Amino acid sequence: MTSFGLMVAAFLSVFVLPSVAVMLIAIVAGFFSPLVPFAVGMFSDLLYLPPQTLPMMTLLGALASVVLYAVQRFVKTSIIDY
């Protein structure tokens, strides 16, 4: 239930919080599901991106997703069980 609540909070924070706070909430939610930062980045770019500009939030979300996926794989294969 916590992971679902964090995912919903990450998507809703796009409407009311600045981008730095949105990224932090998406990264925290990404510990449970690594694709959340990428999805939040795409969502925020779809809402706020002007034409002919680079989709920075999507690129940052993709980078965070790759890093979080590697961290999650490392934690699952180590002796620490969460």
C-alpha positions as CSV (number, residue, x, y, z in Angstrom):
1,M,0.0,0.0,0.0
2,T,2.9,2.4,0.7
3,S,4.3,1.9,-2.8
4,F,1.0,2.6,-4.4
5,G,0.6,5.7,-2.3
6,L,4.0,7.0,-3.2
7,M,3.3,6.4,-6.9
8,V,0.1,8.3,-6.7
9,A,1.8,11.1,-4.7
10,A,4.6,11.3,-7.4
11,F,2.1,11.8,-10.2
12,L,-0.1,14.3,-8.2
13,S,2.9,16.3,-7.1
14,V,3.5,17.3,-10.7
15,F,0.5,19.6,-10.4
16,V,1.4,21.4,-7.2
17,L,5.1,21.1,-6.3
18,P,8.3,22.4,-8.0
19,S,10.3,20.1,-10.2
20,V,13.0,19.3,-7.6
21,A,10.4,18.1,-5.1
22,V,8.7,16.0,-7.9
23,M,12.0,14.4,-8.7
24,L,12.7,13.5,-5.1
25,I,9.2,12.0,-4.6
26,A,9.6,10.0,-7.8
27,I,13.0,8.7,-6.8
28,V,11.7,7.6,-3.4
29,A,8.8,5.9,-5.2
30,G,11.4,4.4,-7.6
31,F,12.8,2.3,-4.8
32,F,9.6,0.2,-4.9
33,S,9.2,0.3,-8.7
34,P,12.1,1.5,-10.8
35,L,10.0,2.7,-13.7
36,V,8.1,5.4,-11.7
37,P,10.7,8.2,-12.3
38,F,10.6,7.6,-16.0
39,A,6.8,7.6,-16.1
40,V,6.6,10.8,-14.0
41,G,9.2,12.4,-16.2
42,M,7.2,11.6,-19.3
43,F,4.0,12.8,-17.6
44,S,5.5,16.1,-16.6
45,D,7.0,16.7,-20.1
46,L,3.7,15.9,-21.7
47,L,2.0,18.5,-19.5
48,Y,4.6,21.3,-19.5
49,L,7.1,20.9,-22.3
50,P,7.2,23.7,-24.9
51,P,7.5,22.7,-28.6
52,Q,11.0,22.1,-30.1
53,T,12.7,21.7,-26.7
54,L,14.6,18.8,-25.2
55,P,12.5,16.6,-22.9
56,M,14.8,17.0,-19.8
57,M,12.4,15.4,-17.2
58,T,12.0,12.3,-19.4
59,L,15.8,12.0,-19.8
60,L,16.4,12.5,-16.1
61,G,13.7,10.0,-15.2
62,A,15.2,7.5,-17.6
63,L,18.6,7.9,-15.9
64,A,17.1,7.6,-12.5
65,S,15.2,4.5,-13.5
66,V,18.4,2.8,-14.8
67,V,20.2,3.7,-11.6
68,L,17.4,2.5,-9.4
69,Y,17.0,-0.7,-11.3
70,A,20.7,-1.4,-10.8
71,V,20.4,-0.6,-7.1
72,Q,17.4,-2.9,-6.8
73,R,19.1,-5.7,-8.5
74,F,22.2,-5.3,-6.3
75,V,20.1,-5.3,-3.1
76,K,18.1,-8.4,-4.2
77,T,21.2,-10.4,-5.0
78,S,23.1,-9.4,-1.8
79,I,22.6,-11.1,1.5
80,I,20.4,-8.2,2.8
81,D,16.8,-9.2,2.5
82,Y,14.2,-6.5,2.5
